[in-house]
Amino acid sequence: MERLTADARESDAYGWRRWAASLLAIHDIERMIALGLPWWNVAATRDADTYLRAHPDARVFEYGAGASTVWLARRAASVVSVEHHAEWHRLLTTKVAAFGNIRLLHRELEGDAYIGAIAEAEGPFDLIVVDGRRRTDCLARALPHLKPGGLILFDDSGRRRYRAAIEGCGLNETRYFGRSYCVPYPDHTSILHG
C-alpha cells in the first residue's frame, strides 16, 4: 500500500493514478495527506489550485478540516479552518503542527460558535471552503467575508438540500460533476464567484 501511495504521489495530481490511489485512502488522513489531495471533485480541485497559484498571498477560511487543510496550506499564505468534531480536531492538530500557516479552531455546532468562527478569523478571505456541517448557514455567513474577486468552494453541491442556498447566494456558480477523490462514483463540487 505504501508503494502505491508513493507511486501515485509522483503521478499527475489530476490524473487517474492519483484518483485511483485516493479510493484506498478514504477516511485515512495520513494517506490523503501523503497523496496531497483534498476530498473534492478532481476538476474543481484543479481549478482551485490554479486560482491559488495565481494568488500566492491568498488567505483561506475553511469550514470542515481534514486533508484539504494541508492541501490548502501548501498553496496559500494562511489557512484558518474550523472543525466541530473534538476527536477529529485533536487528531488533525498533530497532523498540521508542522505548518506554521494553519490555525485550526474547534467550535461546537450548536448556536453560533461554528458558523460564526469566520468572524473571529478577521477576513476578508480570497478563498472560503464550505465542506463541513451546517453548510447553508456557513455559506450565508461566509459571503460578507469574501474578498472582491474571491472564490467560495462548496463541496457536495449537488445535494438537493444545498441547492436553494447556492442559487440564492448572489454569486455565479461553476458546477463540477465527475471524478472526485476518495469515492468511486461521480460527485459535485461548485466554485462560486462574483
Secondary structure, 3 states (H helix, E strand, C coil): CHHHHHHHHCCCCCCHHHHHHHHCCCCCHHHHHHHCCCCCEHHHHHHHHHHHHHCCCCEEEEECCCHHHHHHHCCCCEEEEEECCHHHHHHHHHHHCCCCCEEEEECCCCCCCCCCHHHHCCCCEEEEEECCCCHHHHHHHHHHHEEEEEEEEEECCCCHHHHHHHHCCCCEEEEEEEEECCEEEEEEEEEEEC
